[in-house]
Amino acid sequence: MDDIDKETLRKYRQIFEIRNDGHVWNSLDDKSFLEKLGGYRKDRREGKEGLTLAGLMMFGNGLAIRDEFDNIFMDYRNESEITMDIRWNDRITYDGTWENNLFNFFTKVTPKLTEDLKKPFKLEGIQRIDETPVHKAVREAFVNLIIHADYLMDAGDLKVIKRSNGFEFTNPGILKLPLEDIYRGGNSKSRNPHMQTMLRMVGFGDNAGSGFPSILATWKEEGWVKPELIEDTALNQVTLYLKMIPEHGEQSGKKVAEKSAESAEKSAEMQEVLLSERQKQILACMELEVLYKTEEIAEKIGLKGPRRRQLLNELVAMGRLTCTAATKNRRYIRIE
């Protein structure tokens, strides 16, 4: 229990009690409460006990999580108003100002994702309802990222990107069900069922396999292009694209595709302009999908001093590299 961040667990329990008034778990001590949730386990055969993966990742202190899972990197970026000089408008990642567990990441990022979504005036009785199906769909996508991620992989990013016309959610791990089954719904095969329970008990997500179909239904109701779920078996990651772009038949779809391709081409051209000569040297010396230490890259291009780490982190922020940890054991991978 020493590895649990007490403030995170306190915040979670406060929400739990509000949503589950009178629940018998509310009177339990923290250890017993976590045990009921699947965050703490006692092995009575071997006489051992301790936090589960779900308990540590959801409520642990940042140092303990990085010591145990330095392969996982949490990253949120708002890229809705980027320019030649601004690579992101807001970012939440490891910076020493918050305990980087999953529950904190979820509760810090979710309001930022939904703050710009329209909130039409609506009353139920005398109570104003400020949440729409779109709010719920975006939050459901975030829940799916957490509960389907493979936290035991050698390297992986939990990446959430907010754009001017949609959202992008990426998690490490491959799909546990065929794509057609996921789009159809009715089946739920979470990689992390205890995390799913923890979030569901405070009002986030659903165990019935209806989460992704509800996202599809909401996007269809809004008249937007169909959400895309892309499995990349080379990088062992899954990305969900939620684009708030109107869909008006096949011809319009072609125009949207052409516009997206043109936008991507312009973005790539803009990135090339932003790259310094040193950064271009770094990318040129790295093979795709190969792990490199900072020292290895620096030696290849003859670079010394703290500037080398700064250049690499800038390339990570630009999406040209990804990394495996936020510690001295960090490895870099060229992804394009």
N, C-alpha and C positions, 0 to 999 in steps of 0.2 A: 504493500500500500504506500510505501515511501515514494514510489515513482508516479503516483497519481497527483495531478495538479488539483488541489483542493478547491480553488476558485472555479475551475471549469466544472467540476462535479457539483459544486454548490449551485451554479447557474442552471445546470441540467436538472437537478432535483427540484429547483424552484419552478421551472416550467412543467415538469412532470406532475407536481402537486396541484398546480393550477388546472391542468388538463385532466387530472385523475383524482379529483377531490374525493376523499374518503377511502382511497385505495390502501389495502393492508400493507403495501410496501413502504408507504410514506413514513411509518414509524420505525423502520429498520435502521440500523447503523450503516455507515457507508460500505463496509465490507460485505455485509449481508445483502444490501441493496444491489451492489455490483454482481454478486453471485446470482441473484434472481434474474438479472439482465443478461447474464452470460459473459460478464466482464471479469469475473474472478472464478477460479476453479479449484476445487479440492480433490486431489487424487487419493481416495481413501485406501486403495490397495498399496500404493507406494508411500503413503504418508506425506505427500508433497502438496503444496498449495501455492497459488500465485495468480497474477494477472494473466488473462488470455490476450491473444493478439488484439482482439476487438477492444478489450478494456484499456490496454496501453495506448493503442492508436487513437481511440476516441477521447480519452480523458487524461492521458499521461502528460508529464512535463516534457518540454521540448528536448532537453538533454538526454533523457532516458530513451525517447523515441529515436533520436538521431544515433545514439549508441547501438540500438538494436536494429534499426531500419534505416541506415544511412544511404540506402539505395533509393529511397522514395523522396521525391521533391514536390512540394506543394506550391503552386504558382497561379495567381490570378492577375490578369492584365486587362485594363480598359483601353481598347484601341479604337474607340469610337470617333476620335477626332485627331488622329495622328497626322503629322505633317513631315516635311523634310527634316525639321529640327526636333520634332517631338516623336519619340518612338512609342510611348504609351502615355495615357492621361492619368492613370492611377495604377498602382501595383501593390499586391499583398503577397509577400514571400518571407523567407527567413530574414529578419532584420534585428532580432533581439528585443523587439518591443512587445511581443506576445508569445504565449506558450503555444508552439506550433503543433497542436493536436488536431484531429479531424473535426471535433465538435466546434472548436474555436474557428477553424478555417471555414466551416459551413456557416456559422452564425455571423461571421465578419463579412463574408463575401455575398451571401444571399441578398441582403438589403441593397447592396451596390448593383447587383444584377437587375433588380426589379424597380429601382427608384425612378427610372424614366418611363416606365410603362404607364399607359393611360389608366386612370382610375375614374370611371364614370360615376356620377352621383347616383347612389342606389340605397334604398332603405328596406330593412326587414323589420317591420314593426316600427319602433322608434330608434333602432340602431342602424348607423350608417355602415355599409359594407364597402371596404376599400380594396378588396381583393377580387381579381377577375380570373377566369379559367387560364388566361395566359400566364399570370403570376404563378398559378399552381403548376402549370406545365413546365415552366423554367425551373422551379424548385424541384419538381419530380426528376428532371434531367440531372440536376446536381446530386440528388439522392442516389440515382442510378450509378453515377460516376463513383461514388464512395463505396457502395455495397457490392459492385461488380469488379472493383480493382483487385489485381493480384499483388499483394504487398510482399510476397516472398520472392519476387523476381530479382535478378541481379541489378537491374536499373529500371527506372520508370518515373514518369511525371504524372502527377494529378494536376492537369492544366485546364483552367477555365478562362476563356477569352470572351470579352464583351466587345462587339463591333457595332457600328452605327446601324447595321441592318440585320442583326442577329447575334447568335451565341455559338460558341464552340466548346465542347466538353471532351477532354481526352483522359483516358485512364489506362494504366498498364494492364496487360493480360488479354487473352483472346476470348471470344464469345463461348459460352457454355451451352448455347442452344443454336440451332440453325437460324439464319436470318429470317426465313419465312415464318418460323414459329414465333419469333420475337415480334414481328410486325402483326401477326395474327392475334397474339395475346392469349391469356387464359392459363399460361404456364409461368411459374416463378421459380427460377433456379439461381438464387443469389450465391455468389462466391463467399459472401460474408454474412450469413444469416443473423448472427448476434448483432452486428452493426445495423442490419435492417430492422431488427426488433427495437434496438435503442432509439433509432430515429422515428419509427412508427409510433412508439409509446409517447412521443411528444408532438405528434401530429404531422410527421413528415414521411411520405411514402406509404406503400401499400403492399401487403404480402400476396395479394390475389392474382398477380400477373397481369393487372390491368393498367399498370403505370405507363408503359410505352404506348399502348393503343390510345390512352387518354391524351397523350401528347399529340399523337397523330390526328385525333379527332378535333382537338383544339385548333391546331394549325389549319386543318381543312375548313373548319367553321370560320376562321379569319380570312380564308381565301389565299393563304400563303403557300409557297412551294412545299412539297412534301419533305419532312425531315429526313436527313440522310444518316444512316448508321454505317460507318466504314470500318472494317476490320483489316488491320495491317499486320499480317503474319510475319513479315520480315522484321518489323520493329516491335512485334508483340504488344500492340496497343489498339485500342478501339476509340474512335472519335465520332461524336454525334454533332451534326451541324443543324442548327435551328435557324433558318433564314426567314426573316420577316419581309419577304419579297412577294408581291402579288403574282398569282398564277392565273392566267387567262387563256387556257387552252394550249394546244401544241405549239402554235406559232409563237405565242408569247413566251413559252418555255424556251424556245430556241433563242429568242432575243435575250432572255435572262441569262442563258448559258453563254451567249456571245459577249454580253456585258460583263459577266463574271470573269471570263477568260481575259477580256481586255483589261479589267481592273487588276487581275492577278499579274498580267504582263507589266502594267504600269508600276505596281507595287514592287515587282522584282527589279525593274529598272531603277526605281527610287532607292532600293536597298543597295544596288551596285554603286550608286552615287555616294551613298552614306559610308560605304566601306573605305577604310583607310588602306594605305599600301601594306601596312603590317598585317591587317586583318585579312587582306587578300592572300598574303603569303601563308598565313595560318591555314586558311581553307585549302589552298593549293597543296600543302604538304600532308593533309589528312585524307586518308581513304574513307569512303563511306562506311558507316556502321562498325567502325573499329574503335576500341577504347584507347584513349591516350591520357597519360599523366601530363600535368602542367609542365613538368621538367622536360618531358620528351618533346613536346611541341616547341618549347623555348629553345631547346638545343638544335632542333631542325632549322630554325630560322635565325639562330644566333641572337636571341633576345634575353636580357638579364634584368633583374630587379622586379619591383612590384607591378610595373607596367604590364607584364605578361598576363597576370591574373585579371587585371582590368580589361584588357583587350578580349580575353576569352569570355568574361562575363557579359561584355557588350554584345558579343556574337550570340550568346545564349538568349539575351533579351530580344535580339533581332530575329530569333527563330532559325538561325543558321546552324547552331550547335545545340545539343542537349547535354545534361550532365547527370551523374549518378548519385551525387551527395553534396552536402553543404559543408564538408569538413576538409581536413588536410588530405583525406583519401579520395578526393573528388577525381572523377574521370570524365573526359569530354568525348562526345561522339558527333561527328559531322552527319547531318541528316538530309542534306540536299546538295 
